[in-house]
Structures are given as C-alpha cells and as structure tokens.
Amino acid sequence: MTTLSTELNRLHDRIVAARPETRHEFQPALADLIERMEVAGEHVPAEIRNLSEDLLNDKIERQFDNMPV
C-alpha cells in the first residue's frame, strides 16, 4: 500500500466518523488527495470519487441554506 493510499484510508475513516453536518468540511482535503493520487498514477476507487462528489454537493447546498429569500 502506498503512502497516498494510506492517507486516503485515514481520511476516509475520519469522514465516516464525522458528524453528518460537518462531513462537507473534509471535501477540499479529499479533492486534493484525489488529485495527488491521479498525478502519481494511482487508482482512485469509484466509491471515493462518489464520496467527494457527495461532499461537494453538501457543501454547495449548505451555502444556499444561508441565503435570504
């Protein structure tokens, strides 16, 4: 297992253990790690890509929750 894969596993565990209302805060770190893995030529599992997309969607949605109507 590579260093990036180990880092990915640790980050994934932290995201899963986080409270649902704070998970979106991990999105930038996860996106950065995915990019570093791609540059290194490592495989990024589809589950991780989907998680990153879900976190990004949650982050965007939370921005709209605070907008006045």
C-alpha positions in Angstrom: 0.0 0.0 0.0 1.4 3.4 -1.0 1.6 6.4 1.3 -1.2 8.1 -0.6 -3.4 5.1 -0.2 -2.7 5.0 3.5 -3.5 8.7 3.7 -6.7 8.1 1.7 -7.8 5.3 4.1 -7.2 7.5 7.1 -9.1 10.5 5.6 -12.0 8.2 4.6 -12.2 6.9 8.2 -12.3 10.4 9.6 -15.0 11.4 7.1 -17.1 8.3 8.0 -16.6 9.0 11.8 -17.6 12.7 11.5 -21.0 14.1 12.2 -23.1 14.4 9.1 -23.4 18.1 9.4 -19.6 18.5 9.4 -18.6 16.0 6.8 -18.6 18.5 4.0 -15.6 20.3 5.6 -13.4 17.4 4.5 -14.2 17.9 0.8 -11.2 20.2 0.0 -8.8 17.7 1.6 -10.3 14.8 -0.2 -10.3 16.5 -3.6 -6.7 17.4 -3.1 -5.8 13.9 -2.2 -7.6 12.5 -5.2 -5.7 14.9 -7.5 -2.4 13.9 -6.0 -3.2 10.2 -6.5 -4.2 10.9 -10.1 -0.9 12.8 -10.7 1.0 9.9 -9.2 -0.8 7.5 -11.5 -2.6 5.7 -8.7 -6.1 4.2 -8.9 -8.8 6.2 -7.2 -11.8 4.0 -6.3 -15.2 5.0 -7.6 -16.5 4.9 -4.1 -14.0 7.7 -3.1 -14.9 9.8 -6.2 -18.6 9.5 -5.4 -17.9 10.4 -1.7 -16.0 13.5 -2.9 -18.9 14.5 -5.2 -21.4 14.0 -2.4 -19.4 16.1 0.0 -19.1 18.9 -2.7 -22.9 18.8 -3.2 -23.4 19.0 0.5 -21.1 22.0 0.7 -22.8 23.8 -2.1 -26.3 23.1 -0.7 -25.2 24.5 2.7 -24.2 27.7 1.0 -27.8 28.1 -0.3 -29.3 27.3 3.1 -27.9 30.5 4.5 -29.2 32.8 1.6 -32.1 35.1 2.4 -35.2 34.6 0.3 
